[in-house]
């Protein structure tokens, strides 16, 4: 006969203690700020989703205040933002994006049904953050194709970008195979310069004292 | 048999049965979102075309180049000793074997850096370390290594050093022969000093 069998309630008490500990653990569990909403396959498929991108010509409507559902977020640093930015954009630098308060703001934009357009200096700067926010479930976040540089160069005629393909990602600017082959036949030329004739002038020796010791 | 033991056994069995209903998670441990975001905003993953060229020339055994463009583009042109994993299939089971090999540094590249950067984010989320992105991609590779431009006269010395390296790298990658100079052999003109007449007579 075990000791605890003397008091049959001890089992119940032990059980209750377990339940309380588990419940306490469950409620105080640290809730992560963000969780992945897209699995890996979906994340890859998302990259080819034209709806996740924001074309430069779509900016025209935003700048005319026709499209009021768009929030522009500039992720460059404060200094560069101060030197020039898209009118109406807000500056949340890439480092600040990691802060909980800014993620809460993105949450708020999402609830209001606003589209958030991220842009950096070039498309590359905003690309990874954009991918990330899409993966954690912000399906209202889009990326401005071409980035600020493209906007800045074409701001007077944004609609023309409808016919411009140059800003699309992954464009090869050269026919690599051709260029490499061509450079191969001409590469050596400029490296060799004609040699100048070398002239050696010997120093004239000072006249040695004639006469002897 | 005590009733208490029976109840406890029953509870254990119920809990054990509960594990059948836990959703199946992939074996791969993914990086936490907040950590991934923090790493995304660091520019440390970018390597320059010069660095990549240097590693190729020195036959660095730790370098693993991965071309994330399509198979067609890869067939037309790529860097030497490159593995082709198109971005669409980067998270496939087969591709996983190429990442996380101890002692290797994976460098992704594409036409520009964007697709390569996307590959970096995806593999980083899967927890693979030592992955890098060649900044500027093949477009910059052509501009810097295959067709390097001579720096302006007033450029700093380092610009000329880089240029010198790139010219050498160009020869390495394009297989160009150095043309022997057509200029006539440099003439060495030696002017002999006429001997002064030393005092005749001695001691």
Contacts between the chains, C-beta under 8 A, distances in Angstrom:
chain1	res1	chain2	res2	distance
A	5	B	2	6.3
A	5	B	4	7.6
A	8	B	4	6.5
A	11	B	4	4.3
A	11	B	7	7.3
A	11	B	8	7.1
A	15	B	8	7.9
A	15	B	11	7.6
A	32	B	32	6.8
A	32	B	33	6.8
A	32	B	34	7.1
A	33	B	33	7.2
A	33	B	34	5.6
A	34	B	33	4.0
A	34	B	34	6.4
A	34	B	37	7.7
A	35	B	33	6.4
A	36	B	30	6.8
A	36	B	33	6.3
A	36	B	125	7.6
A	40	B	91	4.1
A	40	B	122	6.8
A	40	B	125	7.5
A	40	B	126	7.1
A	41	B	91	6.7
A	43	B	91	7.7
A	43	B	122	6.3
A	43	B	125	7.6
A	44	B	87	7.1
A	44	B	88	6.3
A	44	B	90	6.9
A	44	B	91	5.8
A	44	B	122	6.7
A	47	B	87	7.2
A	47	B	118	5.8
A	94	B	41	4.2
A	95	B	41	6.1
A	97	B	37	7.1
A	97	B	41	6.8
A	98	B	34	7.1
A	98	B	37	5.3
A	98	B	38	5.6
A	98	B	41	6.7
A	123	B	114	6.2
A	124	B	112	7.4
A	124	B	113	5.3
A	124	B	114	5.6
A	124	B	117	6.1
A	127	B	114	5.5
A	127	B	117	5.8
A	127	B	118	6.9
A	128	B	40	4.4
A	128	B	41	7.8
A	128	B	117	5.7
A	128	B	118	7.7
A	128	B	120	7.6
A	128	B	121	5.2
A	129	B	37	7.4
A	129	B	40	6.0
A	129	B	41	6.9
A	131	B	118	6.2
A	131	B	121	5.1
A	132	B	33	7.5
A	132	B	36	6.3
A	132	B	37	5.4
A	132	B	40	5.5
A	132	B	121	6.8
A	135	B	33	7.8
A	135	B	125	7.3
A	136	B	33	5.3
A	169	B	112	6.7
A	169	B	114	4.3
A	169	B	115	7.0
A	170	B	69	7.6
A	170	B	110	6.1
A	170	B	111	5.1
A	170	B	112	6.3
A	170	B	114	6.1
A	170	B	115	5.1
A	171	B	111	6.2
A	171	B	112	7.0
A	172	B	73	7.4
A	172	B	111	4.3
A	172	B	138	6.8
A	172	B	139	6.7
A	173	B	111	7.8
A	173	B	139	4.7
A	173	B	142	7.7
A	174	B	138	7.9
A	174	B	139	6.7
A	174	B	142	5.0
A	176	B	76	7.0
A	176	B	77	3.8
A	176	B	138	5.7
A	176	B	142	6.4
A	177	B	76	5.0
A	177	B	77	4.0
A	179	B	142	5.4
A	179	B	146	6.1
A	179	B	147	7.0
A	180	B	77	6.5
A	180	B	142	7.4
A	180	B	146	5.5
A	180	B	173	7.3
A	180	B	174	6.0
A	181	B	174	7.8
A	183	B	146	4.9
A	183	B	147	5.7
A	183	B	170	6.7
A	183	B	174	5.0
A	183	B	176	7.2
A	184	B	174	3.6
A	184	B	175	5.6
A	184	B	176	4.9
A	185	B	176	6.8
A	186	B	176	7.4
A	187	B	170	5.1
A	187	B	171	5.9
A	187	B	174	5.1
A	187	B	176	3.4
A	188	B	171	6.9
A	188	B	176	5.0
A	188	B	177	5.8
A	188	B	178	4.4
A	188	B	179	4.6
A	189	B	179	6.1
A	190	B	150	7.8
A	190	B	167	7.9
A	191	B	167	5.5
A	191	B	171	7.5
A	191	B	178	6.4
A	192	B	178	6.4
A	192	B	179	6.1
A	192	B	180	7.7
A	192	B	181	5.0
A	193	B	181	7.9
A	194	B	181	6.0
A	194	B	182	7.9
A	194	B	183	3.8
A	195	B	181	6.6
A	195	B	183	5.9
A	195	B	186	4.8
A	196	B	186	6.9
A	197	B	186	4.7
A	197	B	187	4.6
A	197	B	188	7.5
A	197	B	189	7.1
A	198	B	186	5.3
A	198	B	187	7.8
A	198	B	188	5.5
A	198	B	189	7.9
A	199	B	188	7.8
A	199	B	189	5.0
A	200	B	188	6.5
A	200	B	189	6.9
A	200	B	190	5.4
A	200	B	191	7.5
A	201	B	191	6.1
A	202	B	190	7.5
A	202	B	191	6.3
A	202	B	192	7.0
A	202	B	193	5.3
A	203	B	193	8.0
A	204	B	193	5.7
A	205	B	193	6.7
A	205	B	196	7.6
A	207	B	196	5.6
A	208	B	196	7.4
A	208	B	198	6.4
A	209	B	199	7.7
A	210	B	198	6.5
A	210	B	199	2.9
A	211	B	199	5.1
A	211	B	201	8.0
A	212	B	199	7.1
A	212	B	201	7.3
A	212	B	202	4.7
A	212	B	203	4.5
A	213	B	203	5.2
